[in-house]
Amino acid sequence: MKITAQASSTIKNKTGGWRTYIPVIDYNKCIGCGRCAKVCPENAIKMVLKNGKQKPIVDFNYCKGCGLCAAECPVKCVKMELDKK
C-alpha cells in the first residue's frame, strides 16, 4: 500500500485555496536569513534578491497558511493575517 505522494506532485496540485490565514512579511524588519523558506512544508516561500538582499516571496497558490514561517522567524517579521478572499 502506497501512502506517500509522488515527488513533485504538489506542483500539480495547488493547495492554497482553502487556507484561513496568510503570511504577511514586513520587509523592513526581514534580515533575509531564509528560515521561513526552509521550514515551509509546501516550498511556497522562495528567497529572491531584492535591492541587493535576499528576501522571501510567498506563492499563495501553494501556501496552506500553517504559520510555520511566522513561528520560526527570528526577528518576527512574518505575521499571520486573515486571508480576505
C-alpha positions, 0 to 999 in steps of 0.5 A: 500500500502506497501512502506517500505522494509522488515527488513533485506532485504538489506542483500539480496540485495547488493547495492554497485555496482553502487556507484561513490565514496568510503570511504577511512579511514586513520587509523592513524588519526581514534580515533575509536569513531564509528560515521561513523558506526552509521550514515551509512544508509546501516550498511556497516561500522562495528567497529572491534578491531584492535591492541587493538582499535576499528576501522571501516571496510567498506563492499563495497558490501553494501556501496552506497558511500553517504559520510555520514561517511566522513561528520560526522567524527570528526577528518576527517579521512574518505575521499571520493575517486573515486571508480576505478572499 
